[in-house]
Amino acid sequence: EKAKIEDSLAAALEGFDLRCATGMPTDMARSRSTRVFREPREYFQEIGEVGSVAFVFGNERLGLAEEDMALCDVVLGIPTNPDFGSLNLASAVQLVAYDWRQALGGFPSRQRGGGRPSTRLYASP
């Protein structure tokens, strides 16, 4: 109900203190030698406190256009195997969101009754 639909990316980015584009550091489809990609975790640790932040993700097939990246303050790139440079959109969002949350201080450790951790891992044999 409160979502606002803008006519352009530039309009959608107005008012944010920091605008972060995302892209593929190893883009097999085209050369982007003009862009400097920053690893999200490293960048977030360097910037300190900021106000409002916008994260801009492109589509899975082509990513963000060069002109869309130019509207942002930084281009984040998740390091991947150079032979398989792209991630699907959901994976990229999840990794960037996790790094951002960790930069904000992480998540408090939750304990359930009996002092056992609330998160458990299991790997089937």
mmCIF file of the C-alpha atoms, coordinates in Angstrom:
data_MODEL
# 
_entry.id   MODEL 
# 
loop_
_atom_site.group_PDB 
_atom_site.id 
_atom_site.type_symbol 
_atom_site.label_atom_id 
_atom_site.label_alt_id 
_atom_site.label_comp_id 
_atom_site.label_asym_id 
_atom_site.label_entity_id 
_atom_site.label_seq_id 
_atom_site.pdbx_PDB_ins_code 
_atom_site.Cartn_x 
_atom_site.Cartn_y 
_atom_site.Cartn_z 
_atom_site.occupancy 
_atom_site.B_iso_or_equiv 
_atom_site.pdbx_formal_charge 
_atom_site.auth_seq_id 
_atom_site.auth_comp_id 
_atom_site.auth_asym_id 
_atom_site.auth_atom_id 
_atom_site.pdbx_PDB_model_num 
ATOM 1   C CA . GLU A 1 1   ? 0.000  0.000   0.000   1.00 0.00 ? 1   GLU A CA 1 
ATOM 2   C CA . LYS A 1 2   ? 2.826  2.392   0.777   1.00 0.00 ? 2   LYS A CA 1 
ATOM 3   C CA . ALA A 1 3   ? 4.953  1.437   -2.213  1.00 0.00 ? 3   ALA A CA 1 
ATOM 4   C CA . LYS A 1 4   ? 5.717  4.284   -4.573  1.00 0.00 ? 4   LYS A CA 1 
ATOM 5   C CA . ILE A 1 5   ? 6.222  3.602   -8.254  1.00 0.00 ? 5   ILE A CA 1 
ATOM 6   C CA . GLU A 1 6   ? 8.635  5.975   -9.961  1.00 0.00 ? 6   GLU A CA 1 
ATOM 7   C CA . ASP A 1 7   ? 8.993  6.707   -13.668 1.00 0.00 ? 7   ASP A CA 1 
ATOM 8   C CA . SER A 1 8   ? 12.778 6.305   -13.671 1.00 0.00 ? 8   SER A CA 1 
ATOM 9   C CA . LEU A 1 9   ? 15.633 4.865   -11.654 1.00 0.00 ? 9   LEU A CA 1 
ATOM 10  C CA . ALA A 1 10  ? 16.971 8.385   -11.115 1.00 0.00 ? 10  ALA A CA 1 
ATOM 11  C CA . ALA A 1 11  ? 13.690 9.405   -9.489  1.00 0.00 ? 11  ALA A CA 1 
ATOM 12  C CA . ALA A 1 12  ? 13.617 6.238   -7.370  1.00 0.00 ? 12  ALA A CA 1 
ATOM 13  C CA . LEU A 1 13  ? 17.133 6.979   -6.058  1.00 0.00 ? 13  LEU A CA 1 
ATOM 14  C CA . GLU A 1 14  ? 16.402 10.564  -5.031  1.00 0.00 ? 14  GLU A CA 1 
ATOM 15  C CA . GLY A 1 15  ? 16.859 11.222  -1.334  1.00 0.00 ? 15  GLY A CA 1 
ATOM 16  C CA . PHE A 1 16  ? 19.087 8.243   -0.530  1.00 0.00 ? 16  PHE A CA 1 
ATOM 17  C CA . ASP A 1 17  ? 22.399 8.944   1.177   1.00 0.00 ? 17  ASP A CA 1 
ATOM 18  C CA . LEU A 1 18  ? 24.142 6.005   -0.479  1.00 0.00 ? 18  LEU A CA 1 
ATOM 19  C CA . ARG A 1 19  ? 23.211 4.305   -3.755  1.00 0.00 ? 19  ARG A CA 1 
ATOM 20  C CA . CYS A 1 20  ? 24.750 0.877   -4.382  1.00 0.00 ? 20  CYS A CA 1 
ATOM 21  C CA . ALA A 1 21  ? 24.533 -0.719  -7.793  1.00 0.00 ? 21  ALA A CA 1 
ATOM 22  C CA . THR A 1 22  ? 25.313 -4.398  -8.191  1.00 0.00 ? 22  THR A CA 1 
ATOM 23  C CA . GLY A 1 23  ? 26.983 -6.130  -11.075 1.00 0.00 ? 23  GLY A CA 1 
ATOM 24  C CA . MET A 1 24  ? 29.089 -9.023  -12.215 1.00 0.00 ? 24  MET A CA 1 
ATOM 25  C CA . PRO A 1 25  ? 32.808 -8.383  -11.738 1.00 0.00 ? 25  PRO A CA 1 
ATOM 26  C CA . THR A 1 26  ? 33.408 -11.081 -14.327 1.00 0.00 ? 26  THR A CA 1 
ATOM 27  C CA . ASP A 1 27  ? 30.827 -10.362 -16.981 1.00 0.00 ? 27  ASP A CA 1 
ATOM 28  C CA . MET A 1 28  ? 31.055 -12.942 -19.719 1.00 0.00 ? 28  MET A CA 1 
ATOM 29  C CA . ALA A 1 29  ? 28.618 -11.084 -21.961 1.00 0.00 ? 29  ALA A CA 1 
ATOM 30  C CA . ARG A 1 30  ? 30.397 -7.712  -22.221 1.00 0.00 ? 30  ARG A CA 1 
ATOM 31  C CA . SER A 1 31  ? 33.406 -5.772  -21.106 1.00 0.00 ? 31  SER A CA 1 
ATOM 32  C CA . ARG A 1 32  ? 33.026 -3.241  -18.300 1.00 0.00 ? 32  ARG A CA 1 
ATOM 33  C CA . SER A 1 33  ? 36.554 -1.969  -17.921 1.00 0.00 ? 33  SER A CA 1 
ATOM 34  C CA . THR A 1 34  ? 35.297 1.461   -16.819 1.00 0.00 ? 34  THR A CA 1 
ATOM 35  C CA . ARG A 1 35  ? 33.660 0.129   -13.653 1.00 0.00 ? 35  ARG A CA 1 
ATOM 36  C CA . VAL A 1 36  ? 35.451 -0.551  -10.394 1.00 0.00 ? 36  VAL A CA 1 
ATOM 37  C CA . PHE A 1 37  ? 33.663 -3.288  -8.497  1.00 0.00 ? 37  PHE A CA 1 
ATOM 38  C CA . ARG A 1 38  ? 33.852 -3.426  -4.716  1.00 0.00 ? 38  ARG A CA 1 
ATOM 39  C CA . GLU A 1 39  ? 33.287 -6.567  -2.677  1.00 0.00 ? 39  GLU A CA 1 
ATOM 40  C CA . PRO A 1 40  ? 30.196 -5.887  -0.528  1.00 0.00 ? 40  PRO A CA 1 
ATOM 41  C CA . ARG A 1 41  ? 31.600 -7.125  2.796   1.00 0.00 ? 41  ARG A CA 1 
ATOM 42  C CA . GLU A 1 42  ? 34.838 -5.159  2.439   1.00 0.00 ? 42  GLU A CA 1 
ATOM 43  C CA . TYR A 1 43  ? 33.064 -1.991  1.275   1.00 0.00 ? 43  TYR A CA 1 
ATOM 44  C CA . PHE A 1 44  ? 30.472 -2.080  4.070   1.00 0.00 ? 44  PHE A CA 1 
ATOM 45  C CA . GLN A 1 45  ? 33.216 -2.387  6.675   1.00 0.00 ? 45  GLN A CA 1 
ATOM 46  C CA . GLU A 1 46  ? 34.941 0.711   5.282   1.00 0.00 ? 46  GLU A CA 1 
ATOM 47  C CA . ILE A 1 47  ? 32.043 3.148   4.994   1.00 0.00 ? 47  ILE A CA 1 
ATOM 48  C CA . GLY A 1 48  ? 31.069 3.530   8.640   1.00 0.00 ? 48  GLY A CA 1 
ATOM 49  C CA . GLU A 1 49  ? 27.639 4.898   9.464   1.00 0.00 ? 49  GLU A CA 1 
ATOM 50  C CA . VAL A 1 50  ? 25.405 6.101   6.662   1.00 0.00 ? 50  VAL A CA 1 
ATOM 51  C CA . GLY A 1 51  ? 21.802 7.201   6.528   1.00 0.00 ? 51  GLY A CA 1 
ATOM 52  C CA . SER A 1 52  ? 19.473 5.675   3.980   1.00 0.00 ? 52  SER A CA 1 
ATOM 53  C CA . VAL A 1 53  ? 20.838 3.138   1.524   1.00 0.00 ? 53  VAL A CA 1 
ATOM 54  C CA . ALA A 1 54  ? 19.449 1.986   -1.825  1.00 0.00 ? 54  ALA A CA 1 
ATOM 55  C CA . PHE A 1 55  ? 20.520 -1.303  -3.402  1.00 0.00 ? 55  PHE A CA 1 
ATOM 56  C CA . VAL A 1 56  ? 19.942 -1.586  -7.143  1.00 0.00 ? 56  VAL A CA 1 
ATOM 57  C CA . PHE A 1 57  ? 19.899 -5.021  -8.790  1.00 0.00 ? 57  PHE A CA 1 
ATOM 58  C CA . GLY A 1 58  ? 19.564 -5.708  -12.491 1.00 0.00 ? 58  GLY A CA 1 
ATOM 59  C CA . ASN A 1 59  ? 17.836 -8.585  -14.174 1.00 0.00 ? 59  ASN A CA 1 
ATOM 60  C CA . GLU A 1 60  ? 19.412 -12.032 -14.287 1.00 0.00 ? 60  GLU A CA 1 
ATOM 61  C CA . ARG A 1 61  ? 20.165 -12.075 -17.989 1.00 0.00 ? 61  ARG A CA 1 
ATOM 62  C CA . LEU A 1 62  ? 21.786 -8.685  -18.581 1.00 0.00 ? 62  LEU A CA 1 
ATOM 63  C CA . GLY A 1 63  ? 22.335 -7.122  -15.172 1.00 0.00 ? 63  GLY A CA 1 
ATOM 64  C CA . LEU A 1 64  ? 22.322 -3.335  -14.881 1.00 0.00 ? 64  LEU A CA 1 
ATOM 65  C CA . ALA A 1 65  ? 22.920 -1.045  -17.822 1.00 0.00 ? 65  ALA A CA 1 
ATOM 66  C CA . GLU A 1 66  ? 26.028 1.122   -17.697 1.00 0.00 ? 66  GLU A CA 1 
ATOM 67  C CA . GLU A 1 67  ? 23.881 4.266   -17.396 1.00 0.00 ? 67  GLU A CA 1 
ATOM 68  C CA . ASP A 1 68  ? 22.050 2.786   -14.383 1.00 0.00 ? 68  ASP A CA 1 
ATOM 69  C CA . MET A 1 69  ? 25.358 2.005   -12.667 1.00 0.00 ? 69  MET A CA 1 
ATOM 70  C CA . ALA A 1 70  ? 26.469 5.574   -13.310 1.00 0.00 ? 70  ALA A CA 1 
ATOM 71  C CA . LEU A 1 71  ? 23.575 6.840   -11.146 1.00 0.00 ? 71  LEU A CA 1 
ATOM 72  C CA . CYS A 1 72  ? 25.019 5.047   -8.123  1.00 0.00 ? 72  CYS A CA 1 
ATOM 73  C CA . ASP A 1 73  ? 27.861 5.905   -5.753  1.00 0.00 ? 73  ASP A CA 1 
ATOM 74  C CA . VAL A 1 74  ? 29.438 2.450   -5.827  1.00 0.00 ? 74  VAL A CA 1 
ATOM 75  C CA . VAL A 1 75  ? 29.138 -0.758  -7.823  1.00 0.00 ? 75  VAL A CA 1 
ATOM 76  C CA . LEU A 1 76  ? 29.190 -3.877  -5.681  1.00 0.00 ? 76  LEU A CA 1 
ATOM 77  C CA . GLY A 1 77  ? 30.347 -7.155  -7.165  1.00 0.00 ? 77  GLY A CA 1 
ATOM 78  C CA . ILE A 1 78  ? 30.203 -10.529 -5.456  1.00 0.00 ? 78  ILE A CA 1 
ATOM 79  C CA . PRO A 1 79  ? 33.412 -12.435 -6.157  1.00 0.00 ? 79  PRO A CA 1 
ATOM 80  C CA . THR A 1 80  ? 32.640 -15.583 -8.119  1.00 0.00 ? 80  THR A CA 1 
ATOM 81  C CA . ASN A 1 81  ? 34.488 -18.140 -10.191 1.00 0.00 ? 81  ASN A CA 1 
ATOM 82  C CA . PRO A 1 82  ? 35.579 -16.308 -13.391 1.00 0.00 ? 82  PRO A CA 1 
ATOM 83  C CA . ASP A 1 83  ? 34.288 -19.219 -15.483 1.00 0.00 ? 83  ASP A CA 1 
ATOM 84  C CA . PHE A 1 84  ? 30.788 -18.754 -14.018 1.00 0.00 ? 84  PHE A CA 1 
ATOM 85  C CA . GLY A 1 85  ? 30.558 -15.050 -13.295 1.00 0.00 ? 85  GLY A CA 1 
ATOM 86  C CA . SER A 1 86  ? 26.862 -14.593 -12.711 1.00 0.00 ? 86  SER A CA 1 
ATOM 87  C CA . LEU A 1 87  ? 24.563 -15.474 -9.837  1.00 0.00 ? 87  LEU A CA 1 
ATOM 88  C CA . ASN A 1 88  ? 20.816 -15.659 -10.015 1.00 0.00 ? 88  ASN A CA 1 
ATOM 89  C CA . LEU A 1 89  ? 19.085 -12.581 -8.665  1.00 0.00 ? 89  LEU A CA 1 
ATOM 90  C CA . ALA A 1 90  ? 17.774 -14.188 -5.467  1.00 0.00 ? 90  ALA A CA 1 
ATOM 91  C CA . SER A 1 91  ? 21.261 -15.428 -4.542  1.00 0.00 ? 91  SER A CA 1 
ATOM 92  C CA . ALA A 1 92  ? 22.831 -12.033 -5.195  1.00 0.00 ? 92  ALA A CA 1 
ATOM 93  C CA . VAL A 1 93  ? 20.211 -10.243 -3.092  1.00 0.00 ? 93  VAL A CA 1 
ATOM 94  C CA . GLN A 1 94  ? 20.675 -12.725 -0.270  1.00 0.00 ? 94  GLN A CA 1 
ATOM 95  C CA . LEU A 1 95  ? 24.474 -12.357 -0.217  1.00 0.00 ? 95  LEU A CA 1 
ATOM 96  C CA . VAL A 1 96  ? 24.433 -8.551  -0.349  1.00 0.00 ? 96  VAL A CA 1 
ATOM 97  C CA . ALA A 1 97  ? 21.709 -8.386  2.319   1.00 0.00 ? 97  ALA A CA 1 
ATOM 98  C CA . TYR A 1 98  ? 23.667 -10.728 4.586   1.00 0.00 ? 98  TYR A CA 1 
ATOM 99  C CA . ASP A 1 99  ? 26.865 -8.682  4.252   1.00 0.00 ? 99  ASP A CA 1 
ATOM 100 C CA . TRP A 1 100 ? 24.925 -5.472  4.924   1.00 0.00 ? 100 TRP A CA 1 
ATOM 101 C CA . ARG A 1 101 ? 23.265 -6.960  8.012   1.00 0.00 ? 101 ARG A CA 1 
ATOM 102 C CA . GLN A 1 102 ? 26.639 -8.166  9.305   1.00 0.00 ? 102 GLN A CA 1 
ATOM 103 C CA . ALA A 1 103 ? 28.059 -4.664  8.802   1.00 0.00 ? 103 ALA A CA 1 
ATOM 104 C CA . LEU A 1 104 ? 25.210 -3.299  10.927  1.00 0.00 ? 104 LEU A CA 1 
ATOM 105 C CA . GLY A 1 105 ? 26.245 -5.550  13.787  1.00 0.00 ? 105 GLY A CA 1 
ATOM 106 C CA . GLY A 1 106 ? 24.943 -8.941  12.817  1.00 0.00 ? 106 GLY A CA 1 
ATOM 107 C CA . PHE A 1 107 ? 22.151 -10.792 14.490  1.00 0.00 ? 107 PHE A CA 1 
ATOM 108 C CA . PRO A 1 108 ? 21.844 -11.357 18.211  1.00 0.00 ? 108 PRO A CA 1 
ATOM 109 C CA . SER A 1 109 ? 22.370 -14.944 19.302  1.00 0.00 ? 109 SER A CA 1 
ATOM 110 C CA . ARG A 1 110 ? 19.020 -16.404 20.315  1.00 0.00 ? 110 ARG A CA 1 
ATOM 111 C CA . GLN A 1 111 ? 18.758 -19.165 22.847  1.00 0.00 ? 111 GLN A CA 1 
ATOM 112 C CA . ARG A 1 112 ? 15.761 -21.378 23.368  1.00 0.00 ? 112 ARG A CA 1 
ATOM 113 C CA . GLY A 1 113 ? 14.933 -23.221 26.569  1.00 0.00 ? 113 GLY A CA 1 
ATOM 114 C CA . GLY A 1 114 ? 17.732 -25.471 27.789  1.00 0.00 ? 114 GLY A CA 1 
ATOM 115 C CA . GLY A 1 115 ? 20.488 -23.213 26.479  1.00 0.00 ? 115 GLY A CA 1 
ATOM 116 C CA . ARG A 1 116 ? 20.669 -24.794 23.024  1.00 0.00 ? 116 ARG A CA 1 
ATOM 117 C CA . PRO A 1 117 ? 21.294 -22.557 20.018  1.00 0.00 ? 117 PRO A CA 1 
ATOM 118 C CA . SER A 1 118 ? 18.177 -21.827 17.959  1.00 0.00 ? 118 SER A CA 1 
ATOM 119 C CA . THR A 1 119 ? 19.994 -22.500 14.690  1.00 0.00 ? 119 THR A CA 1 
ATOM 120 C CA . ARG A 1 120 ? 21.029 -26.036 13.856  1.00 0.00 ? 120 ARG A CA 1 
ATOM 121 C CA . LEU A 1 121 ? 22.857 -27.435 10.881  1.00 0.00 ? 121 LEU A CA 1 
ATOM 122 C CA . TYR A 1 122 ? 22.498 -30.930 9.512   1.00 0.00 ? 122 TYR A CA 1 
ATOM 123 C CA . ALA A 1 123 ? 24.246 -32.605 6.608   1.00 0.00 ? 123 ALA A CA 1 
ATOM 124 C CA . SER A 1 124 ? 22.836 -35.901 5.463   1.00 0.00 ? 124 SER A CA 1 
ATOM 125 C CA . PRO A 1 125 ? 25.359 -38.717 4.963   1.00 0.00 ? 125 PRO A CA 1 
# 
